């Protein structure tokens, strides 16, 4: 058996908050989840690890989560899904996406981690998004504070766009 060395100072444990800007992100292997939300309801969906491509955050990692436990959550998730597929969100493109997505396997099992082939297709794809920073807030809208009493920040995910749409606009 080999002997290995690990240097914990060579990696970052925290997920960085990206500065306000537009980013191209490469999607890693999706992972399903299920949990009980703070308000007590079941919450479930898919987490997508992502890596910035180019720019000042090149190579930095982040995670985007789509929730699928309500109609509103699914509508937000569909905007991301369409952009990854390569379409801007509009009525005509939604019809095209629906036709493509209709017979795909969209199953996911948070317990086993298994994903249907439609989710697996996302790995390795690129997508554009505008990110911003906001204060993290509790259920009644009050800013959350860390142990030292400082207000905590969170990443705000803006509009998803296909990479091809950005290239066409240049």
Backbone bond lengths (Angstrom), bond angles and torsions (degrees), N, CA, C in turn:
res aa  C-N    CA-C-N  psi(-1)  N-CA   C-N-CA  omega(-1)  CA-C   N-CA-C  phi
1 X - - - 1.459 - - 1.532 108.57 -
2 X 1.343 116.53 138.16 1.458 121.74 -176.42 1.513 113.63 -78.03
3 X 1.305 114.72 166.75 1.463 122.51 175.26 1.534 106.45 -111.77
4 X 1.307 116.02 132.57 1.453 121.04 -175.07 1.520 110.43 -123.38
5 X 1.305 115.91 153.27 1.457 121.94 176.98 1.518 108.54 -119.29
6 X 1.304 115.13 139.03 1.466 121.00 178.47 1.525 108.46 -126.63
7 X 1.335 116.65 131.40 1.456 121.97 176.41 1.522 108.12 -113.97
8 X 1.346 118.46 97.91 1.466 120.23 -177.33 1.526 113.52 -65.76
9 X 1.323 118.14 -14.02 1.469 119.97 178.55 1.520 112.14 -78.95
10 X 1.326 118.05 -9.01 1.465 120.83 -177.14 1.525 113.16 -90.25
11 X 1.326 117.31 -1.06 1.463 121.24 -179.68 1.526 110.08 -128.04
12 X 1.323 115.65 163.74 1.459 121.70 178.91 1.521 108.50 -107.90
13 X 1.333 116.91 127.23 1.461 121.29 -179.96 1.530 111.96 -84.88
14 X 1.314 116.85 -37.72 1.461 121.01 -177.34 1.522 110.68 -83.18
15 X 1.313 115.50 147.97 1.461 120.65 174.14 1.522 106.57 -81.95
16 X 1.342 118.27 121.90 1.466 119.53 -177.35 1.528 111.94 -70.00
17 X 1.319 115.20 151.41 1.460 120.91 171.38 1.522 106.09 -93.41
18 X 1.326 115.64 118.10 1.462 120.93 -178.02 1.529 109.64 -73.17
19 X 1.340 118.31 138.62 1.468 120.99 174.99 1.530 110.88 -63.14
20 X 1.336 115.46 158.59 1.470 121.01 178.82 1.526 109.42 -57.62
21 X 1.339 115.96 122.51 1.458 121.73 179.93 1.523 108.63 177.73
22 X 1.325 116.09 174.13 1.467 122.49 171.45 1.518 107.62 -91.87
23 X 1.332 116.88 140.30 1.454 121.25 -177.62 1.516 111.08 -134.54
24 X 1.329 114.38 143.44 1.458 121.02 166.27 1.524 105.67 -96.73
25 X 1.322 115.96 128.54 1.454 120.87 -178.17 1.526 110.43 -123.43
26 X 1.322 115.39 138.40 1.460 121.33 174.94 1.526 107.45 -99.16
27 X 1.321 115.72 130.26 1.459 121.92 -174.64 1.528 110.68 -86.72
28 X 1.331 115.25 132.70 1.458 121.66 175.27 1.523 110.62 -91.61
29 X 1.318 116.59 -163.40 1.463 121.36 -176.77 1.530 110.81 -73.13
30 X 1.341 117.31 119.14 1.466 120.83 179.79 1.527 111.54 -65.37
31 X 1.331 115.20 151.48 1.462 120.62 179.56 1.530 109.63 -138.57
32 X 1.339 117.43 124.06 1.471 119.90 179.28 1.533 110.89 -75.04
33 X 1.335 115.65 154.36 1.464 120.64 177.17 1.519 109.73 -144.62
34 X 1.317 114.83 161.98 1.459 122.90 173.10 1.516 106.46 -149.44
35 X 1.339 116.01 136.68 1.456 120.02 179.16 1.522 109.13 -156.40
36 X 1.319 115.26 168.64 1.454 120.64 173.03 1.522 107.37 -94.26
37 X 1.313 116.25 123.68 1.461 121.76 -179.11 1.529 110.32 -72.41
38 X 1.345 115.40 164.28 1.471 120.15 179.33 1.520 112.33 -55.84
39 X 1.324 116.69 -32.34 1.469 120.60 -179.46 1.528 112.28 -81.25
40 X 1.346 117.10 -1.45 1.454 120.97 174.25 1.518 116.37 97.81
41 X 1.319 119.79 -8.13 1.468 121.28 179.75 1.536 110.11 -88.52
42 X 1.327 114.77 160.04 1.464 120.05 176.13 1.522 109.37 -72.86
43 X 1.295 116.12 135.74 1.452 123.14 179.19 1.520 106.92 -126.50
44 X 1.322 116.46 132.82 1.458 119.04 179.88 1.518 110.06 -151.45
45 X 1.330 114.64 158.74 1.451 120.27 -179.45 1.514 111.17 171.03
46 X 1.334 115.63 -149.14 1.454 122.32 -175.97 1.526 108.57 -131.10
47 X 1.334 116.37 136.30 1.467 121.72 173.49 1.524 108.50 -103.86
48 X 1.325 114.97 136.88 1.459 121.54 -179.29 1.525 109.27 -119.04
49 X 1.330 118.26 109.03 1.465 118.34 171.71 1.526 107.78 -69.08
50 X 1.329 116.27 141.80 1.455 120.54 -177.00 1.517 109.86 -138.31
51 X 1.327 115.25 151.03 1.460 122.02 178.39 1.521 108.52 -126.26
52 X 1.341 116.15 131.17 1.460 120.75 178.35 1.526 110.16 -67.09
53 X 1.337 115.39 140.09 1.459 122.39 179.17 1.527 107.44 -116.15
54 X 1.328 116.15 112.48 1.460 120.61 -179.80 1.515 112.72 80.48
55 X 1.304 115.29 174.74 1.458 121.16 177.82 1.516 113.41 72.12
56 X 1.336 115.26 -172.86 1.463 120.47 -175.19 1.528 113.54 -69.55
57 X 1.316 118.37 -17.85 1.464 121.01 179.55 1.532 111.70 -104.22
58 X 1.318 117.16 15.28 1.469 121.93 -178.08 1.526 111.46 -47.68
59 X 1.319 115.61 127.02 1.455 121.16 177.61 1.519 114.57 84.86
60 X 1.334 118.52 -10.70 1.469 121.54 179.00 1.516 108.97 -76.43
61 X 1.316 114.05 145.39 1.466 119.83 -176.75 1.515 111.86 -105.07
62 X 1.317 114.53 150.39 1.452 122.26 174.49 1.525 107.59 -146.75
63 X 1.319 116.69 177.47 1.464 121.32 179.69 1.525 108.09 -135.29
64 X 1.334 115.69 132.44 1.459 121.64 174.32 1.516 108.05 -114.55
65 X 1.320 116.01 137.12 1.456 121.87 -178.34 1.515 110.38 -117.19
66 X 1.329 116.33 129.18 1.462 119.41 169.55 1.515 106.96 -105.13
67 X 1.313 114.48 137.36 1.463 121.62 178.06 1.514 108.08 -103.04
68 X 1.324 116.19 143.88 1.465 120.64 -175.45 1.528 112.56 -129.52
69 X 1.337 118.17 15.03 1.459 121.69 -174.07 1.536 114.20 -87.99
70 X 1.333 117.75 -3.18 1.466 120.10 177.85 1.533 108.94 -146.08
71 X 1.323 115.23 163.51 1.463 119.48 179.90 1.528 110.79 -62.16
72 X 1.330 117.42 -43.69 1.455 121.11 179.20 1.523 111.94 -60.96
73 X 1.322 116.03 -41.69 1.467 120.19 178.17 1.522 110.51 -64.35
74 X 1.321 117.00 -40.35 1.454 120.80 179.78 1.533 111.42 -66.27
75 X 1.326 117.41 -34.26 1.463 120.52 177.61 1.529 110.34 -65.13
76 X 1.325 117.06 -42.54 1.464 120.71 177.60 1.528 109.97 -64.45
77 X 1.318 116.93 -41.97 1.466 121.81 179.76 1.525 110.89 -62.34
78 X 1.327 116.77 -37.53 1.469 120.49 -177.36 1.519 111.31 -64.19
79 X 1.320 118.29 -32.83 1.465 120.78 177.45 1.526 110.34 -61.88
80 X 1.325 116.00 -42.79 1.462 121.39 176.12 1.529 109.59 -63.83
81 X 1.319 116.81 -47.37 1.463 121.45 -178.01 1.530 111.36 -59.02
82 X 1.319 117.12 -42.84 1.460 120.49 -179.88 1.526 111.19 -64.37
83 X 1.319 116.86 -42.51 1.469 120.52 -179.87 1.520 110.75 -63.57
84 X 1.325 117.03 -41.37 1.466 119.98 178.08 1.522 110.11 -63.77
85 X 1.319 116.78 -37.62 1.463 121.63 177.47 1.528 111.20 -66.80
86 X 1.339 117.12 -19.97 1.459 120.79 177.14 1.514 114.63 109.68
87 X 1.330 116.55 16.67 1.463 120.10 -175.89 1.526 112.35 -119.74
88 X 1.342 115.69 139.31 1.459 120.59 168.27 1.525 107.24 -70.52
89 X 1.315 116.30 153.52 1.462 120.01 -179.66 1.529 109.60 -83.09
90 X 1.324 114.43 111.03 1.463 122.38 171.20 1.527 106.78 -158.60
91 X 1.313 116.31 169.97 1.469 121.00 -173.52 1.530 112.86 -60.36
92 X 1.341 116.67 -44.90 1.472 120.37 -179.03 1.532 110.61 -62.86
93 X 1.325 116.31 -47.01 1.465 120.01 -179.19 1.522 112.05 -66.95
94 X 1.332 116.46 -32.01 1.459 119.03 178.64 1.530 110.97 -64.11
95 X 1.314 116.45 -36.73 1.467 120.04 176.95 1.535 109.87 -63.38
96 X 1.322 116.88 -42.50 1.469 120.40 178.19 1.528 110.46 -63.21
97 X 1.318 116.14 -44.92 1.460 119.89 179.05 1.527 110.82 -61.26
98 X 1.334 116.12 -45.57 1.468 119.82 -179.37 1.520 111.65 -59.64
99 X 1.329 116.27 -39.60 1.465 119.84 178.68 1.532 110.28 -63.44
100 X 1.331 116.88 -44.09 1.464 121.33 178.63 1.529 110.96 -65.51
101 X 1.332 117.17 -43.16 1.466 122.18 -171.67 1.525 113.89 -80.46
102 X 1.311 117.50 -18.86 1.465 122.19 -170.71 1.528 114.34 -52.37
103 X 1.296 118.78 -49.59 1.465 121.14 -174.75 1.524 113.52 -99.25
104 X 1.336 117.74 12.29 1.469 121.48 179.83 1.524 110.24 -78.44
105 X 1.319 115.59 159.46 1.468 121.92 176.63 1.529 108.63 -90.46
106 X 1.339 116.51 102.33 1.465 123.10 -178.78 1.526 111.90 -101.24
107 X 1.320 117.51 19.45 1.468 119.64 -179.30 1.524 110.76 -71.20
108 X 1.313 115.22 156.51 1.462 121.50 174.44 1.520 108.40 -156.06
109 X 1.313 115.31 144.25 1.457 122.27 -177.79 1.522 108.90 -127.14
110 X 1.343 117.56 101.91 1.463 120.03 -178.74 1.530 113.58 -60.15
111 X 1.318 116.70 -29.45 1.464 119.64 -178.37 1.525 112.25 -69.82
112 X 1.324 116.89 -47.35 1.461 120.53 -178.00 1.529 112.35 -91.42
113 X 1.337 116.74 -19.24 1.457 120.62 -176.47 1.521 113.39 85.00
114 X 1.327 116.55 1.30 1.464 120.25 -178.31 1.524 111.40 -72.32
115 X 1.344 114.36 142.03 1.455 121.98 178.99 1.513 110.10 -126.97
116 X 1.329 115.83 145.26 1.453 120.17 172.99 1.518 110.00 -68.64
117 X 1.330 115.80 162.94 1.465 120.54 -174.48 1.522 113.04 -60.71
118 X 1.317 119.12 -27.94 1.465 120.36 179.69 1.527 111.10 -63.48
119 X 1.325 117.45 -42.10 1.471 120.95 178.38 1.525 110.74 -68.36
120 X 1.305 116.74 -38.98 1.465 120.93 -178.11 1.530 111.51 -62.62
121 X 1.338 117.22 -28.85 1.465 121.35 179.87 1.528 112.86 -63.78
122 X 1.315 118.24 -18.14 1.465 121.38 -177.40 1.524 112.56 -73.40
123 X 1.328 116.67 -27.51 1.466 120.15 -177.66 1.530 110.39 -60.80
124 X 1.327 115.28 129.20 1.454 121.39 178.64 1.519 114.61 90.84
125 X 1.338 118.34 -11.95 1.468 121.53 179.55 1.527 109.66 -77.53
126 X 1.326 115.12 159.16 1.466 122.28 177.93 1.523 109.30 -113.38
127 X 1.335 115.35 149.08 1.458 121.42 179.66 1.527 108.02 -149.62
128 X 1.326 116.09 154.80 1.465 122.15 178.44 1.527 109.94 -106.81
129 X 1.344 115.54 146.18 1.460 120.51 176.03 1.524 109.08 -154.18
130 X 1.334 115.45 147.59 1.460 118.29 171.94 1.531 106.95 -97.36
131 X 1.330 114.80 128.57 1.458 121.27 -178.53 1.516 109.92 -111.25
132 X 1.326 115.31 152.07 1.457 122.18 176.72 1.530 107.53 -143.92
133 X 1.312 115.75 177.82 1.461 121.98 -179.61 1.519 108.16 -124.33
134 X 1.330 116.11 138.50 1.458 121.70 177.93 1.520 108.05 -140.97
135 X 1.319 116.86 170.15 1.454 120.35 175.04 1.524 109.24 -77.71
136 X 1.308 116.45 138.78 1.465 120.83 172.91 1.521 107.36 -71.79
137 X 1.322 117.14 139.43 1.469 121.10 -175.75 1.525 111.07 -130.25
138 X 1.331 115.44 153.27 1.462 120.76 176.99 1.525 109.84 -83.83
139 X 1.339 116.70 -173.29 1.467 121.88 -175.52 1.518 113.95 -62.03
140 X 1.345 117.74 -25.28 1.466 120.03 -179.17 1.528 112.47 -102.64
141 X 1.345 116.61 8.46 1.449 120.92 174.72 1.514 116.30 91.85
142 X 1.310 116.88 5.47 1.463 120.46 178.50 1.525 109.99 -81.98
143 X 1.353 117.85 140.11 1.470 120.22 178.78 1.529 111.78 -60.83
144 X 1.329 115.62 136.13 1.462 120.95 175.88 1.517 108.89 -79.78
145 X 1.329 115.40 147.51 1.460 120.10 -179.80 1.524 109.89 -124.42
146 X 1.332 115.03 148.41 1.457 120.08 177.64 1.532 109.62 -82.12
147 X 1.327 117.05 -176.42 1.468 122.06 -176.64 1.525 112.56 -59.92
148 X 1.333 117.29 -27.62 1.467 121.19 179.88 1.526 112.44 -88.85
149 X 1.334 117.97 0.18 1.457 121.33 179.35 1.517 114.88 89.04
150 X 1.328 117.42 7.43 1.464 121.46 178.40 1.524 110.33 -83.68
151 X 1.338 116.16 139.69 1.456 119.49 175.84 1.522 108.76 -65.74
152 X 1.332 116.78 137.99 1.465 120.45 -177.66 1.525 110.41 -97.16
153 X 1.318 114.42 146.77 1.455 121.00 179.31 1.523 110.25 -100.62
154 X 1.318 114.55 159.60 1.462 120.66 174.97 1.517 109.36 -142.06
155 X 1.327 114.66 158.32 1.459 121.19 177.59 1.519 108.82 -77.10
156 X 1.312 116.30 136.19 1.460 121.97 173.99 1.519 107.69 -110.29
157 X 1.336 115.80 122.56 1.462 122.23 -178.30 1.511 108.16 -93.39
158 X 1.338 116.38 123.94 1.456 121.89 -177.37 1.514 112.75 -94.57
159 X 1.315 115.73 -134.36 1.458 122.45 -175.40 1.525 110.91 -83.71
160 X 1.320 115.52 130.02 1.465 121.94 175.91 1.515 108.92 -85.98
161 X 1.342 116.14 138.84 1.456 121.40 178.87 1.523 109.13 -139.38
162 X 1.324 116.74 146.72 1.465 118.20 174.87 1.523 110.16 -70.87
163 X 1.305 117.00 148.07 1.462 121.30 178.99 1.517 109.85 -59.92
164 X 1.316 118.51 -40.63 1.468 122.58 -177.99 1.530 111.02 -60.79
165 X 1.329 117.84 -35.76 1.465 121.12 179.91 1.522 110.50 -66.80
166 X 1.314 117.25 -35.07 1.456 121.35 178.80 1.520 109.24 -69.62
167 X 1.346 117.38 -44.08 1.453 121.48 179.26 1.526 110.66 -62.03
168 X 1.335 117.57 -38.56 1.457 121.52 -179.06 1.520 112.03 -68.58
169 X 1.345 117.63 -28.55 1.453 122.07 -178.17 1.536 111.81 -78.96
170 X 1.334 118.43 -15.32 1.464 121.62 -177.17 1.502 110.94 -80.05
